[in-house]
Amino acid sequence: MRTLRTGWTTGTCAAAAAKAAAWLLCRNQAVDNVDISLPGGQTARMAVTFVRATADGAVAGVRKDAGDDPDVTNGSTVVVSVRWQSEGDVTFFAGEGVGTVTKPGLQITPGEPAVNPVPRRMIREAIREVTSKPVAVTISIPGGRELAEQTFNPRLGITGGLSILGTTGIVRPRCVKALRDALQCALDVAGACRVKSPVMVPGNIGAKAARMRFTLSPEQLVEVSNEWGWILDQVRSRNFSALLAVGHPGKLAKLANDEWDTHSSRSRSAVLFVRGLAEALGQNLPSPHETVEGLFESLSPEARSDLGAALAARVRDAIETRLTRRLPAAVLLVNMKGAELGSSGNFKPWS
């Protein structure tokens, strides 16, 4: 069986296009490829589809290659135009096919282009490798408005197109068998390295929060993605003594609602479950929310703490039940920025 090919996020493509356009704007040179620094420290060499001068600046495009991942944006061209500004730093604008955030609770404030924090940083750093002057950046994805209808963007209040996403810069293919094989290997390695208390996270947000708070060996941290039911079933037969789950409640709350495959296409949103728990605690929620993040942000600090603790306890109980009480679990819930929302359990094995 061949190894599945990784690809590049829209954020990486946008950073590459921005750098190529800035190169032409500043140095009057059209380049065929550019090197982009990824968040994990790697460097990606990206082919530039086109680059040309415009009336007030320059524009470049990079074709997205998502590898073997069934991404709706695979094959799309991410187009970035740049022009000088009289002041400021790097300012972002949404062009054709890129959405605008209209509701609270996401990582970007309402009214801003739907360009997530990590891609913003990558684009800014790519431009700053070429110039230190104030630059306006407009990102477009031709056909993006239609493609966005196949995503969750309309339900999240992102209008007009797609989001520019990515936390690592790399798209890893979603293949259940390949993922489970990799997780099996991760458990084998952890056992061989005498790990007794693994830490399991859905993805990058949980991984960063776990590394920031605990001293962990590389073998101790396992990125589960959406395969929570499967991996907990495997853990039952392993010689572990405790388990810690760290992540955003938008994912982990699903476990408390008996959703063990947390992929958005195969599970329900956690919003209604979390809202129901808040109401059971007697909390007065001001209005409906599209995201769990937005729900937590709408609460007072005291109410947020109470809900976080109660939700963490529910998630912990669900995990321990799935493990048939063979080993204790602890749960740490964090928001998109990695700040603690709530915790439950004994954290001594990781202190």
N, C-alpha and C positions, 0 to 999 in steps of 0.2 A: 504494500500500500504506500503510495507516494505521500510525502510530507505536504501538508496544506501550505499554500503560499500566503504570507502576510502581505499587507498593503499599507497605504498611507491614509491618514485621516484628512478630512476637509481642512482642518487647521494647518496641517503640514503643507498641503497644496497651496493654501492661501499665503502662508509664510514664504514659500518658494516664489510664487508669482509676485508678491510684494517686493521681494529682494531683487528679482530680475527687473521689475519696473523701476525701482529706485536706482539701480545700476545705470539704466539708460538715462534716467532723469539727471543724475549727478555727473556721469562720466561719458555720456553720449556713446555708450557701447552696448550693443545687443548681444546677450549671452545665450548659449544653447542649454546650459545647465547651471545650477547653483547648489552650494552646500548649505544645509540647514541643520542647526543644533536642535536635538530632540530633548525633551524634559529629563529623560533618563541618562543623559550624558553622551549618547551616540550621535553620530553625524549621518545625515541622509543626503545623498547626491540626487537631486531632482532634475528631470528633463523639463525644459521650458518649451511649451507648445508654440507660443508666439510671443513676441514683444515688439511694440512700436510706439512711436511718439504720438501724442495727442495735442490738441490746441493749447492746453494748459498744463501738460505734464507728460505722463507715460502710462502705458497699460501693458499687462502681460497675462498670459493664461497658462495654467498647468492642468493637464488631464488627470483626473483621479483614477488611480489603480487600487482597488480595494482587495487585491489578491484573490483568494478563493472564498472571501466572505460575500454572502448574498446581500450586499448593501445597495439600497435604491439609488445612491449617488455614484455608483461605479460607472466609469466611462464619462461622467460629466466633466465639463471644463470649469475650473474655478478661476475667475477673472478678477484681477485686482488692478485698479487704477490709482495712481498717486499724483499729488500736486503739492506745491509749496503752500504753506500757511504763513501769515504774518506773525503769529505767536502760538504758544502752546507746545504740545509734545507730538504725539501721534494720535490723531482723532479718527474715529471709525464711523463710517456711513454704510447703510444698507443699500445696495444696488439691486438690479433686477434679480429676482429669485432668491434673495436672502431676506429672512423674516425680521420683524420688529417685535420686541417683547411688549405685551400690553397688560400683563397681570403680575402682581407680586408673587414671591415665593420661589422664583428661579434664581440662578446665580447672577443674572444681569437685571438691573433695575428697569422698570417699565419706561418705554420711550427710546430705549437704546437698541441698536442692531443686535440680533441674536448671534453674537460672537462670544463664545464662552471665555472665561478668564485665562485658561492655559493657551488657547490659540491667540488671544490678544497679546499675551506675553511673547509668544513665539514670533508673531508678526512684528511686534515692536523691536525685539532683539535683532531680527533679520534686517530691518530697515536701519537700525542703529549701527550695524556693521558697515553700512555704506555712507550714512550721513547723520549728523547730530542736529540738523535743522528741523523746524516744525513741519510736519507732513500730514496732509489729509489722505486717508485711505478709504476707498470705496470698494466693497467686495460684492461680486455678482456671481450667480450661477444660472446661466441661461437654461430655462425649463424648470427652474427650481420651485416656482409657485405650484406647478402641477405635481411635481414629485413630492412636495410637502404634504399633499393630501393622503399619501400612503404612510405618513408618519404620525406620531402623537402630537405634532406641533399645534394643529388647530385646537385640540382639547386643552393644551397647556397655555393657550392665549398668545401663541406666536403667530402673527399674521403676515401674509405676503410672501412666504417662502420658507426655505430651509434654515437650519441652524448651522453655524460653523463650530464643529465639535472636536473633541479629542482631549485626553488627559495624558497620554504617552506619546502621541504623534503617530502611533502604529496601529493598524487595524489587524486584529488577530481573528482568524476565521472561526465562525461559530459552527462547529461540528461536534455533536453530542458525544459520539464514540471517541473522537480524538481528544476531546476535553476530559472525558472520564478516564481514558488511558493515561493522560498526563497527571490527573489527580491521583490515580492509583500509584503512579511512580512517585509522586510527592509524598504520599503516605509511606511508601516503602523506604524512601530516603530518610524521612523523619524517624522511622523506627530504627533503621540501621545506624543513625546518628544518635540514638538513645534519647530522642526527644520524648518527654513525658507529658508535656502540656502544650499542645499545638494551639496556634492562633489562626482562626479562620475568618476571612474577609470576603465580601462580594467582589471588590475591585480596588482601584487606586485610592479612593477616598478613605476606605477603611484601612488599607495598608499604610498609608502615610500617618494616619492617626495612631495606629498601633506602634509603628516604629518611633513616633515622637514620644509616646508615653511609657514604653516598655523597652528593656534591653533584650532583643531577640536574636537568636541565631538565624542565618538564612534558611535553614531547614525547618525552622519552627513556624514560619509564616506560610499559609496556604491560601491562594486566591481561588475561591470556590466558584466564582461567577454565579450562575443560577442553579447549580446542581446541589442544593442543600440536602434534599431528601436522600439522594444517592450517596453523598459522601458521609452523612451521619450514619447511614446503614453500614457503611464500610468501617467507620470508626468503632462501632460496637464490638467488632471482633479483634480490635487492635489492643496493644498493651499500653494504652495511655491512661493517665491518672486524672486529668482534668482538661477541659476545653474552654477556650475563650472565643467569643464571636464579637467582632468589632465592625461597625458599618453604619450606613445611613438608615434611618427608620423607613424610608420609602421602599427599601428592599427587605430589611429584617423584620418589619412588622408583618409581612406576609406569612412568616413562619407561625406567628401566633394566631393567624387566621387559617391555619392548616393548608397553606400554599407552599409546597416544597420545591417546585420549579418556579423560580421567581422571574423568569423572562416575561417582559411586558406583553408579549403576544400569547402567552400561555398561562397567565395569572391575572387576577383582578387587581386594580389599583388599590393601594393600601389606605387611601384617603378616607373612605367611608368607615373602615374598621377603626382607624385612629380617632376619627371624629366621634364615633360611638363610644369609645373608651373615655374620651374627654368629657362627653356628656354624662357618662355614668359616674364620673368624678365630681359632677355638679358644676362643671365649668361652662360659662356662658360664651359660646363662640359667636363672634360678631357677624359672620357671613359664610357662605359656602366657599370652599377652597379647591383649587385645581391640583395642588401638590401638598404632600406632607410637610415639606419645608415651609411653604407658605402658612400652613396651619400653625406650626410651632411658632413662626415669627409673629403671628397675630396675637399671641398670648402674652400676659404679663410674665416677668421673670419667675415669680412664685408658681404661677399656673404651669408654665413651661417645665419647671423642675418637677412638679408633681406628676405631670403627664409623662415626662421622660422616664421617671423612676417606675411608674406603673407599667408603662409599655415595655421597658427593659425586663421587668419581672415576668410579664406575660411571655415574652420571647424566650427568656431563660427556661421557663416551665415547659414550653413547647419543645425546646431542644432536648431537655432532660427526659421528657416523655418519649421522644423519638429514639433516644438512646436507651430506652427501657431502664432508666435510672442506674445504668451501669457505671457512670462516672459523673461527677458534678460539672456544671457549666457556669460560666459567667458571661455577662453581656454588657458591652459598652456601646451606646448609641451616640453618634456624632452628626452634626449638620454638614452642609456642603463645604464649609470652611474648616472642618475638623474640630470645632468646639463641642464640648460634651453637652449632650441633651439629657442623658440619664444612664444609670448603671444598675446592675443587680448581680449579686453573687460574691464569692470570696476571690479577691484578686491576688492573694498572697503567692500563688505559684508563679506569677509573672512580675512580682515586685523585686 
